Amino acid sequence: MSRIRHVRGSRLATAGAAVTGTAALLAAALSPTAGAADRPTRAEAIEDAETVLADRAAELGLTSAQETKVRDVIVDQDGTRHVRYDRTYRQLPVLGGDFVLHLNPDGSYRGTDRATRSALSPTGVTPKVSAPRAADLAAGLLRAAHLGETLKKLTAKPRLVVDALHGAPKLAWQTDAVAHDELGNPVGRTVLTDATTGARIDVWDTLESASGDGESLYGGTVPLETTKSGATYQLKDATRGGTYTGDAENKTDQCLLTICLTRAPATLFKDADNHWGTGRTTDRATAAVDAQYGTDVTWDYYKNVHGRSGIAGDGKGSYNRVHYGKDYNNAFWDDTCFCMTYGDGDGKQLGPLVSLDVAGHEMSHGVTSKTAALTYSGEPGGLNEATSDIFGTLVEFYADNAKDPGDWLIGEKVVRSGLGREALRFMDKPSRDGESADCWSEEVADLDVHYSSGVGNHFAYLLAEGSGRKTINGVTHTSPTCDGSTVQGIGRAKLGKIWYRALTVHMTSSTDYAGARTATLNAAKDLYGADSTEHKAVAAAWNAVNVS
């Protein structure tokens, strides 16, 4: 999907600016003693970061042709700051131009994590391939992905970008081709085309998806925070940023790329007695109960475990749409509406896709988009999906719901007999789904992102639970290693802390599996120390999935 951010930017100093600043201090474990009053504010962190950027422009490869925009800010307890930037080149977005600037507690330069270290100096910003030609190529690829189907309302509008994700930076067309299938459900592909030669650079799915007190479908009777309005109650939670759930009425969005002419509604659910749903699909409020409950638990997980208030970290809630489309076997997060959308499934392969782990998965796509923004293609795309599977699973464990106890299966509640297996994905041994990779190899980058995610999922399971056979909440898990080693797990809580730290502080849009190893090792060092058991366990778990 297209991600549009409205964030503060600054014109950079010209190349050749003096390189100043103190030498970076030795990395230290996070200090629990520093109080919130001693920590710099977001604005102060950005101000110090922009001073460092101006001083170190040449060293960081920044020129007067470029602009930076702040995407995210993390301030540690000890005052260490991590400011994440996107870049433009001559006002064109740079894919892979993002970087994280790390500052010491005194505001001096510590280091950077950069999606690319290549110099941003494409030969020019005038394309030789026309926009209509790029649109035709993207539309053709979308049709090819849906052979035998009649696609309706197909649109494709290219935008010029500088591609720094695939080798030397080059001018490219990024085209989001979108349409509706024969049932009226949305389909889409993003196509990256060399603007000089017309060659296809990359292509990926547009929608980040999971192929998939109220009485819920899957969690039994669950608590809900609602809003009183006159004589009725609304399924809207003021304690969690105003998050709410609405009925899409089996309609779909009618969009021209990022501009939607009409959207499926999100008609707010209302109730007379504040007891919602019946636990049966015949009551349309039942799926809404699951969606709202999943949102609540995911919000609480990120806030209580990681100190993150809402998906964007700004305390603002998103919203849910249930009953989207007709027999729609999918759920997806969409940045353009800042919302989660859930289909009802076809009843044969999948039921309503509103289970806890799916909700956690989809909201975590939103967290990723506001932090590392892992490109939804190749190994970064696999890591994007793995991130959502990891946090979706940790949300399920966090909920501690007796009707839906935690396990390392993805979507086990939503599958039906027609799918032919007991879950969508299996994190202990990903290849159990018949497609996913247990171990890294050069071929992993060519897999669909839902299958290349297997390497990250397998790593996460091994880091948390260890190798071998065990039963967790009544579910048998078996996790062999790729190198024949025995891995000792360090627990789910530490996995979550390490992966969140890596995602929000060290990963960038181009992070691949080798980069994820480095990012998680750095995160473990930040949290527990370079010689810690946790740091060694991270290395052992990556070794066990052939990432060295």
Backbone torsions as a table, in degrees:
resi	resn	phi	psi	omega
1	MET	NA	158.0	177.4
2	SER	-78.1	135.5	179.3
3	ARG	-112.1	120.2	179.3
4	ILE	-112.7	125.8	-178.9
5	ARG	-121.5	135.7	174.5
6	HIS	-111.3	97.8	-171.7
7	VAL	-136.2	162.2	-174.7
8	ARG	-70.5	136.5	179.6
9	GLY	-126.8	164.0	178.4
10	SER	-141.4	140.4	174.1
11	ARG	-74.0	131.3	-175.4
12	LEU	-81.5	154.9	173.2
13	ALA	-65.6	156.2	-179.7
14	THR	-69.5	156.8	178.3
15	ALA	-60.2	144.1	179.2
16	GLY	97.1	2.0	176.6
17	ALA	-60.7	150.5	-176.3
18	ALA	-61.4	137.8	177.7
19	VAL	-93.3	113.8	-177.6
20	THR	-130.8	-171.8	178.7
21	GLY	106.1	153.6	-179.4
22	THR	-73.5	160.0	176.7
23	ALA	-65.1	147.0	-179.0
24	ALA	-62.6	137.9	176.4
25	LEU	-75.6	161.8	176.8
26	LEU	-65.5	137.2	178.0
27	ALA	-60.6	138.3	-177.8
28	ALA	-127.2	155.6	175.2
29	ALA	-65.8	152.4	-177.8
30	LEU	-62.5	134.8	-177.3
31	SER	-88.3	127.3	177.4
32	PRO	-84.3	-3.6	-172.4
33	THR	-91.8	-22.9	-177.4
34	ALA	-71.0	130.0	-178.7
35	GLY	-85.1	161.6	-178.6
36	ALA	-60.7	-30.9	-178.5
37	ALA	-67.0	-23.6	-178.5
38	ASP	-86.4	-12.1	-174.8
39	ARG	-85.8	142.9	177.3
40	PRO	-67.4	151.6	175.4
41	THR	-76.4	170.8	176.3
42	ARG	-58.2	-45.3	-178.6
43	ALA	-62.8	-39.7	179.4
44	GLU	-67.1	-39.8	178.1
45	ALA	-62.5	-42.5	179.4
46	ILE	-65.3	-41.1	-179.9
47	GLU	-61.4	-45.8	178.0
48	ASP	-64.2	-39.2	-178.8
49	ALA	-63.7	-39.7	-178.3
50	GLU	-70.3	-30.8	174.0
51	THR	-64.1	-44.6	179.0
52	VAL	-64.4	-41.4	179.3
53	LEU	-59.9	-42.6	179.9
54	ALA	-64.7	-39.4	-179.3
55	ASP	-70.0	-34.1	-171.5
56	ARG	-113.5	26.3	-176.7
57	ALA	-55.8	-48.2	-177.6
58	ALA	-64.6	-43.5	-178.9
59	GLU	-61.6	-35.2	-177.6
60	LEU	-92.0	3.8	176.9
61	GLY	75.4	25.4	-178.6
62	LEU	-99.9	135.5	-176.3
63	THR	-128.2	174.2	179.8
64	SER	-67.8	-15.0	177.2
65	ALA	-79.5	-7.0	-175.0
66	GLN	-111.6	153.9	170.3
67	GLU	-128.7	151.8	177.2
68	THR	-116.3	149.8	175.8
69	LYS	-133.5	130.5	179.6
70	VAL	-71.9	127.3	175.5
71	ARG	-100.2	-40.2	-174.3
72	ASP	-155.7	153.3	178.4
73	VAL	-134.7	129.4	173.8
74	ILE	-120.1	128.0	175.7
75	VAL	-118.8	117.7	-179.7
76	ASP	-72.5	167.1	-179.9
77	GLN	-58.7	-33.7	-177.3
78	ASP	-86.8	5.1	178.4
79	GLY	93.8	-3.8	174.3
80	THR	-63.3	136.6	-174.7
81	ARG	-116.9	146.3	178.2
82	HIS	-133.7	107.1	-175.8
83	VAL	-110.2	121.6	-175.8
84	ARG	-99.7	131.6	-176.1
85	TYR	-121.8	148.5	161.4
86	ASP	-104.5	160.4	-179.0
87	ARG	-127.6	151.9	166.7
88	THR	-122.2	155.5	175.3
89	TYR	-124.9	117.0	-175.0
90	ARG	47.6	44.7	176.7
91	GLN	71.8	7.8	175.4
92	LEU	-97.1	135.3	176.1
93	PRO	-59.3	142.2	178.2
94	VAL	-107.4	110.8	174.0
95	LEU	-72.9	121.1	-175.1
96	GLY	85.3	12.9	177.6
97	GLY	-91.5	-0.7	-176.7
98	ASP	-74.3	152.5	177.4
99	PHE	-155.3	159.2	176.8
100	VAL	-114.2	124.3	177.5
101	LEU	-97.3	123.6	-179.1
102	HIS	-104.0	129.3	179.1
103	LEU	-120.4	144.2	175.4
104	ASN	-69.9	167.9	-179.8
105	PRO	-57.3	-25.7	178.8
106	ASP	-88.2	6.0	178.2
107	GLY	89.6	-0.7	-179.9
108	SER	-82.5	164.4	-174.7
109	TYR	-70.6	133.3	175.1
110	ARG	-111.2	-43.1	-178.8
111	GLY	167.9	-177.7	178.3
112	THR	-139.4	153.0	163.5
113	ASP	-115.0	123.0	-172.6
114	ARG	-122.7	136.1	177.5
115	ALA	-64.6	-32.1	174.9
116	THR	-145.7	148.1	174.1
117	ARG	-109.3	6.5	178.1
118	SER	-71.9	145.1	177.6
119	ALA	-68.7	133.3	179.0
120	LEU	-84.7	87.4	-178.7
121	SER	-142.4	61.5	176.5
122	PRO	-62.1	159.7	-174.1
123	THR	-65.2	-22.0	178.8
124	GLY	176.6	177.4	-179.6
125	VAL	-119.7	19.6	175.6
126	THR	-107.1	115.3	-175.4
127	PRO	-75.1	148.1	171.6
128	LYS	-91.6	-27.1	176.1
129	VAL	-90.8	130.8	-175.8
130	SER	-74.2	158.8	176.9
131	ALA	-62.5	-43.5	177.8
132	PRO	-59.5	-36.6	178.8
133	ARG	-65.6	-42.3	177.9
134	ALA	-63.0	-39.6	179.0
135	ALA	-64.1	-41.1	178.7
136	ASP	-62.6	-41.8	179.4
137	LEU	-62.1	-43.3	-179.3
138	ALA	-67.4	-41.9	178.9
139	ALA	-62.2	-38.7	178.0
140	GLY	-63.8	-38.4	178.9
141	LEU	-69.6	-35.5	176.3
142	LEU	-65.7	-42.8	177.2
143	ARG	-62.6	-40.5	-179.1
144	ALA	-63.4	-30.1	179.0
145	ALA	-76.7	-10.3	-179.2
146	HIS	-132.4	50.5	-179.3
147	LEU	-59.1	139.3	178.8
148	GLY	87.0	-5.2	179.1
149	GLU	-108.9	150.7	173.4
150	THR	-96.3	111.2	-179.6
151	LEU	-88.7	138.7	-177.4
152	LYS	-113.3	150.3	174.6
153	LYS	53.9	43.3	-179.0
154	LEU	-76.5	127.0	177.2
155	THR	-131.7	150.8	178.0
156	ALA	-151.7	117.6	-179.3
157	LYS	-128.0	111.0	-176.6
158	PRO	-76.8	156.3	168.3
159	ARG	-132.8	142.1	178.7
160	LEU	-75.1	136.9	176.4
161	VAL	-140.1	168.0	167.7
162	VAL	-104.9	119.7	-178.4
163	ASP	-92.4	110.8	175.5
164	ALA	-112.2	13.5	-179.5
165	LEU	-89.9	-22.0	-172.0
166	HIS	-123.4	71.4	178.6
167	GLY	85.2	-150.7	-177.3
168	ALA	-60.7	135.1	-178.8
169	PRO	-55.3	135.7	-177.8
170	LYS	-145.3	157.5	176.4
171	LEU	-74.1	135.3	-176.0
172	ALA	-145.8	157.5	169.4
173	TRP	-98.2	126.6	171.2
174	GLN	-105.8	116.2	-173.1
175	THR	-121.0	121.4	173.6
176	ASP	-93.9	109.6	176.8
177	ALA	-98.0	123.5	-177.4
178	VAL	-130.9	153.5	179.9
179	ALA	-162.2	-177.4	172.7
180	HIS	-120.8	141.0	178.2
181	ASP	-80.5	-172.1	-173.6
182	GLU	-66.9	-20.1	176.7
183	LEU	-92.1	-2.2	-179.4
184	GLY	88.8	8.3	-179.8
185	ASN	-87.5	149.4	-174.6
186	PRO	-74.8	142.7	171.6
187	VAL	-134.6	154.8	-179.4
188	GLY	-167.3	151.9	174.8
189	ARG	-138.1	141.4	172.1
190	THR	-103.6	127.4	-175.0
191	VAL	-120.2	131.9	177.3
192	LEU	-109.0	119.5	-173.9
193	THR	-122.0	133.4	175.5
194	ASP	-61.6	120.4	-176.1
195	ALA	-76.1	-6.0	178.1
196	THR	-99.3	-42.8	-175.1
197	THR	-106.7	-19.7	-175.6
198	GLY	84.3	1.8	179.8
199	ALA	-71.3	143.6	175.5
200	ARG	-73.8	128.3	178.9
201	ILE	-94.2	-45.4	-176.6
202	ASP	-163.3	162.1	176.0
203	VAL	-151.0	141.1	179.6
204	TRP	-151.7	164.6	179.0
205	ASP	-66.3	142.6	179.2
206	THR	-77.4	-41.3	-178.3
207	LEU	-91.3	128.6	173.5
208	GLU	-81.8	108.4	-167.6
209	SER	-125.0	163.4	171.8
210	ALA	-123.0	95.3	-173.7
211	SER	-61.7	62.7	177.8
212	GLY	32.1	NA	NA
213	ASP	NA	117.9	176.0
214	GLY	-134.7	161.3	175.2
215	GLU	-96.7	107.1	-174.7
216	SER	-91.0	168.2	175.3
217	LEU	-71.8	-40.7	-167.0
218	TYR	-116.2	-19.0	-172.5
219	GLY	-114.5	10.1	-178.1
220	GLY	72.3	-150.9	177.8
221	THR	-81.4	123.8	-173.8
222	VAL	-126.5	149.9	178.1
223	PRO	-77.5	146.5	178.6
224	LEU	-138.4	138.2	171.7
225	GLU	-95.7	124.0	-175.4
226	THR	-125.6	179.0	-177.8
227	THR	-121.0	126.3	177.3
228	LYS	-80.8	131.7	179.5
229	SER	-139.5	101.0	-176.2
230	GLY	64.3	-124.8	-178.5
231	ALA	-93.0	0.6	-177.4
232	THR	-122.6	170.5	177.0
233	TYR	-114.3	146.2	176.9
234	GLN	-111.2	145.1	178.6
235	LEU	-82.7	66.9	-176.5
236	LYS	-138.2	130.3	-171.1
237	ASP	-110.1	101.4	179.8
238	ALA	-69.9	-20.0	-179.1
239	THR	-79.8	-10.7	179.9
240	ARG	-127.9	53.2	172.8
241	GLY	72.9	15.4	-179.0
242	GLY	80.1	17.1	178.1
243	THR	-57.3	137.9	-179.7
244	TYR	-143.1	169.5	179.5
245	THR	-127.8	133.8	-179.3
246	GLY	-130.0	165.2	-179.2
247	ASP	-94.5	121.4	177.1
248	ALA	-79.6	-6.5	173.8
249	GLU	58.6	30.8	178.8
250	ASN	60.9	23.4	175.4
251	LYS	-100.3	171.4	-179.5
252	THR	-130.8	167.4	178.3
253	ASP	-76.7	145.9	173.5
254	GLN	-116.4	96.5	-169.9
255	CYS	-123.0	146.7	168.2
256	LEU	-107.9	90.8	-175.6
257	LEU	57.4	-118.3	-176.5
258	THR	-86.2	-4.7	-179.6
259	ILE	-107.5	116.0	-178.2
260	CYS	-98.5	119.1	177.0
261	LEU	-67.2	-43.2	172.3
262	THR	-141.7	151.8	174.9
263	ARG	-120.2	148.3	170.3
264	ALA	-54.9	140.5	-176.5
265	PRO	-67.8	166.1	170.4
266	ALA	-133.0	63.0	-175.8
267	THR	-64.5	114.7	-172.2
268	LEU	-57.6	129.5	177.3
269	PHE	-71.6	137.3	178.4
270	LYS	-129.3	156.0	-175.8
271	ASP	-151.1	147.2	-175.7
272	ALA	-83.2	-33.0	-172.9
273	ASP	-116.2	5.3	178.5
274	ASN	66.8	22.2	170.2
275	HIS	-118.4	113.9	-164.8
276	TRP	-106.5	140.4	171.9
277	GLY	72.6	172.1	179.8
278	THR	-128.5	-3.6	-174.3
279	GLY	83.6	4.7	-179.1
280	ARG	-124.9	149.6	-176.8
281	THR	-69.6	-16.8	178.7
282	THR	-67.0	-19.2	175.5
283	ASP	-99.6	115.2	-174.7
284	ARG	-64.2	-21.8	179.6
285	ALA	-74.4	-17.0	-176.3
286	THR	-64.6	-48.3	177.7
287	ALA	-61.7	-33.8	178.0
288	ALA	-64.1	-36.6	176.7
289	VAL	-59.6	-48.4	179.4
290	ASP	-60.1	-44.5	-177.5
291	ALA	-64.0	-45.9	-179.5
292	GLN	-66.5	-41.1	177.5
293	TYR	-61.7	-43.7	178.3
294	GLY	-61.9	-39.7	177.3
295	THR	-64.0	-43.0	179.5
296	ASP	-59.9	-48.7	-176.7
297	VAL	-66.4	-39.6	179.1
298	THR	-65.3	-44.2	176.0
299	TRP	-55.4	-47.8	-177.5
300	ASP	-65.5	-38.3	178.9
301	TYR	-60.2	-52.3	-177.4
302	TYR	-65.0	-36.7	-178.5
303	LYS	-73.5	-48.3	-173.5
304	ASN	-79.0	-29.2	-178.2
305	VAL	-93.9	-40.3	-173.1
306	HIS	-115.4	-2.0	178.7
307	GLY	71.5	21.2	-178.8
308	ARG	-100.5	122.7	-178.5
309	SER	-96.3	95.3	-179.5
310	GLY	85.5	168.1	-175.4
311	ILE	-58.7	-45.3	-178.1
312	ALA	-87.7	-0.5	-179.1
313	GLY	75.3	14.3	-176.5
314	ASP	-112.1	8.1	178.2
315	GLY	80.4	1.1	-177.8
316	LYS	-92.5	139.3	-179.3
317	GLY	-86.1	161.1	173.4
318	SER	-104.1	-165.9	174.0
319	TYR	-144.4	163.9	-178.4
320	ASN	-113.4	144.6	168.2
321	ARG	-121.7	124.1	177.0
322	VAL	-112.2	163.9	-178.0
323	HIS	61.0	48.8	-179.3
324	TYR	-91.7	130.0	175.3
325	GLY	70.6	-167.4	-178.8
326	LYS	-118.0	119.8	180.0
327	ASP	51.6	37.8	-172.2
328	TYR	-77.6	112.7	-177.6
329	ASN	-87.7	56.2	-176.4
330	ASN	-162.2	165.4	168.4
331	ALA	-143.6	147.9	-178.5
332	PHE	-152.3	153.4	171.0
333	TRP	-98.4	136.5	180.0
334	ASP	-127.2	116.4	179.4
335	ASP	-63.9	-31.7	-173.0
336	THR	-68.4	-25.7	174.5
337	CYS	-110.1	-5.0	-176.6
338	PHE	52.2	54.2	-174.0
339	CYS	-147.3	158.9	171.4
340	MET	-101.7	141.9	-178.4
341	THR	-130.6	133.8	-173.5
342	TYR	-127.4	129.7	172.1
343	GLY	-87.2	166.3	179.6
344	ASP	-89.1	-6.5	-175.0
345	GLY	74.9	166.8	-179.0
346	ASP	-91.9	-2.2	179.6
347	GLY	79.8	-10.2	-179.6
348	LYS	-103.7	-52.2	176.5
349	GLN	-94.8	-39.2	-177.1
350	LEU	-137.9	147.0	170.2
351	GLY	-97.7	-169.1	179.2
352	PRO	-52.9	131.2	-170.1
353	LEU	-92.2	52.3	-174.0
354	VAL	-115.3	24.8	-179.5
355	SER	-71.9	165.1	-177.1
356	LEU	-57.7	-48.2	-175.6
357	ASP	-69.8	-30.1	176.2
358	VAL	-69.4	-41.5	177.1
359	ALA	-60.4	-47.1	177.9
360	GLY	-62.6	-37.1	177.3
361	HIS	-61.1	-50.6	-174.8
362	GLU	-66.8	-44.3	178.5
363	MET	-63.2	-31.7	179.4
364	SER	-69.7	-27.2	170.3
365	HIS	-58.8	-39.0	177.6
366	GLY	-64.3	-41.6	177.4
367	VAL	-61.7	-44.0	178.5
368	THR	-60.7	-41.1	-178.2
369	SER	-65.3	-28.0	-179.3
370	LYS	-91.0	-3.7	-179.3
371	THR	-123.0	-102.2	-175.0
372	ALA	-69.4	-24.2	-179.4
373	ALA	50.7	48.8	-179.5
374	LEU	-56.2	124.9	-178.8
375	THR	-57.5	135.1	-172.5
376	TYR	-85.4	56.0	-177.3
377	SER	-160.2	149.6	176.5
378	GLY	59.2	-150.4	-178.9
379	GLU	-65.0	-39.4	174.6
380	PRO	-58.5	-37.2	177.5
381	GLY	-65.4	-39.2	175.3
382	GLY	-62.2	-40.3	177.1
383	LEU	-67.2	-35.1	175.7
384	ASN	-59.4	-50.3	178.7
385	GLU	-65.1	-40.9	178.7
386	ALA	-61.1	-40.5	177.6
387	THR	-56.7	-44.9	179.3
388	SER	-68.2	-38.2	176.4
389	ASP	-65.4	-41.5	-179.6
390	ILE	-62.0	-51.5	-177.1
391	PHE	-73.5	-32.3	174.1
392	GLY	-60.2	-40.7	177.4
393	THR	-67.2	-43.4	179.7
394	LEU	-66.1	-32.9	174.1
395	VAL	-63.2	-42.8	179.3
396	GLU	-61.5	-43.8	175.9
397	PHE	-64.7	-41.0	-178.3
398	TYR	-60.5	-38.2	-177.6
399	ALA	-62.0	-32.8	179.5
400	ASP	51.9	47.6	-178.2
401	ASN	-93.4	122.1	-175.9
402	ALA	-64.3	-26.4	179.4
403	LYS	-81.6	-19.6	179.9
404	ASP	-141.1	67.4	-176.3
405	PRO	-66.0	155.2	-177.9
406	GLY	-65.4	142.8	173.6
407	ASP	-156.4	-179.1	-177.3
408	TRP	-106.2	27.9	173.1
409	LEU	-102.2	144.3	179.1
410	ILE	-106.0	122.4	174.8
411	GLY	73.3	24.7	-177.7
412	GLU	-64.0	-25.1	-179.5
413	LYS	-78.0	-25.3	-172.4
414	VAL	-94.6	-14.0	-175.9
415	VAL	-74.5	149.5	176.2
416	ARG	-121.7	171.4	-171.4
417	SER	-58.8	-30.5	-177.3
418	GLY	-66.8	-17.1	179.4
419	LEU	-74.4	-27.6	175.8
420	GLY	84.6	9.2	174.1
421	ARG	-153.4	167.0	-169.7
422	GLU	-86.1	-5.9	179.7
423	ALA	-157.7	167.7	175.4
424	LEU	-72.5	-44.6	-179.6
425	ARG	-143.6	158.9	-176.7
426	PHE	-129.2	112.6	-172.8
427	MET	-79.2	-25.2	179.6
428	ASP	-70.8	-38.6	176.6
429	LYS	-144.2	86.1	-171.7
430	PRO	-56.0	-30.5	-177.0
431	SER	-66.4	-7.1	177.7
432	ARG	-62.7	-19.5	178.1
433	ASP	-83.7	-3.0	177.3
434	GLY	88.4	-4.8	-176.3
435	GLU	-133.9	-33.6	-170.5
436	SER	-76.2	155.3	-178.9
437	ALA	-92.8	130.7	172.4
438	ASP	-79.6	-34.8	-169.5
439	CYS	-129.2	149.4	178.5
440	TRP	-73.4	141.9	169.1
441	SER	-152.1	172.2	-179.6
442	GLU	-63.7	-22.0	-178.9
443	GLU	-77.1	-14.9	-175.9
444	VAL	-58.7	-38.0	-177.3
445	ALA	-62.4	-20.2	-177.5
446	ASP	-92.2	-4.6	-178.8
447	LEU	-80.1	156.5	167.2
448	ASP	-54.8	143.8	-173.5
449	VAL	-62.1	-26.0	177.6
450	HIS	-71.1	-18.7	179.1
451	TYR	-101.5	-34.5	174.9
452	SER	-69.4	-17.7	175.3
453	SER	-63.2	-18.1	-177.5
454	GLY	-55.5	-37.4	-179.3
455	VAL	-62.3	-46.4	178.4
456	GLY	-67.2	-38.9	178.3
457	ASN	-64.2	-42.2	179.6
458	HIS	-64.0	-44.1	175.3
459	PHE	-56.0	-47.1	-176.6
460	ALA	-62.6	-43.7	178.1
461	TYR	-60.8	-48.0	-178.8
462	LEU	-62.3	-40.7	-179.2
463	LEU	-64.5	-38.4	-177.5
464	ALA	-81.1	-47.8	-169.4
465	GLU	-107.5	-21.4	-175.8
466	GLY	86.8	171.8	-176.9
467	SER	-85.3	172.3	176.4
468	GLY	97.0	-166.4	-174.6
469	ARG	-106.5	135.2	176.2
470	LYS	-159.1	161.6	177.7
471	THR	-111.8	125.6	-178.5
472	ILE	-122.3	116.1	-178.8
473	ASN	51.2	41.5	176.0
474	GLY	83.8	-1.3	-179.6
475	VAL	-107.0	128.0	179.2
476	THR	-79.5	127.8	177.4
477	HIS	-120.6	138.5	176.6
478	THR	-133.8	121.8	-175.1
479	SER	-132.0	92.4	174.1
480	PRO	-75.2	159.6	177.4
481	THR	-100.2	159.2	-177.3
482	CYS	-79.6	-22.9	-178.7
483	ASP	-107.9	9.5	178.8
484	GLY	76.8	7.6	-178.2
485	SER	-81.3	168.0	172.9
486	THR	-108.8	126.1	-177.0
487	VAL	-111.5	132.1	175.2
488	GLN	-96.2	125.5	-179.2
489	GLY	-76.6	155.9	179.4
490	ILE	-113.1	4.8	176.0
491	GLY	100.1	154.5	-177.0
492	ARG	-67.5	-36.6	-177.6
493	ALA	-61.7	-44.0	-178.7
494	LYS	-71.8	-35.8	172.8
495	LEU	-55.3	-49.1	-177.3
496	GLY	-60.9	-42.9	-179.4
497	LYS	-65.8	-41.7	-179.4
498	ILE	-67.6	-45.6	-177.7
499	TRP	-68.0	-39.5	179.0
500	TYR	-64.6	-42.2	178.1
501	ARG	-62.1	-43.6	179.3
502	ALA	-62.9	-44.1	-177.7
503	LEU	-64.7	-44.4	-170.7
504	THR	-89.6	-17.2	-175.3
505	VAL	-117.8	-35.0	-170.1
506	HIS	-114.8	-28.5	-178.0
507	MET	-79.8	154.3	174.6
508	THR	-129.9	-178.7	-175.5
509	SER	-61.9	-26.2	-175.6
510	SER	-100.6	6.5	-176.7
511	THR	-57.8	125.2	175.0
512	ASP	-105.4	-169.4	-175.5
513	TYR	-67.1	-37.4	175.6
514	ALA	-63.3	-39.6	177.3
515	GLY	-67.6	-34.3	177.5
516	ALA	-66.7	-35.9	175.1
517	ARG	-60.1	-49.0	179.6
518	THR	-60.9	-44.3	-177.8
519	ALA	-62.6	-43.3	-178.9
520	THR	-73.7	-33.0	173.9
521	LEU	-64.6	-42.1	176.5
522	ASN	-63.5	-39.0	178.8
523	ALA	-65.2	-43.0	178.3
524	ALA	-63.8	-37.6	176.8
525	LYS	-64.7	-43.9	178.0
526	ASP	-57.2	-44.2	-171.9
527	LEU	-84.5	-38.1	-169.5
528	TYR	-125.8	-12.5	-179.7
529	GLY	105.4	152.7	-174.6
530	ALA	-68.5	-27.2	-179.1
531	ASP	-102.8	15.6	-174.5
532	SER	-77.0	159.7	173.8
533	THR	-59.1	-38.5	-178.2
534	GLU	-65.2	-41.7	179.5
535	HIS	-62.8	-42.8	179.1
536	LYS	-66.8	-36.1	-179.5
537	ALA	-67.0	-37.1	177.1
538	VAL	-60.9	-46.1	179.2
539	ALA	-61.6	-42.6	-178.3
540	ALA	-65.2	-39.2	-178.7
541	ALA	-68.9	-37.5	175.6
542	TRP	-67.5	-41.4	175.6
543	ASN	-56.1	-38.3	-175.3
544	ALA	-69.9	-14.9	175.2
545	VAL	-114.1	20.7	174.6
546	ASN	69.4	25.9	174.5
547	VAL	-107.9	109.5	-174.9
548	SER	-124.5	NA	NA
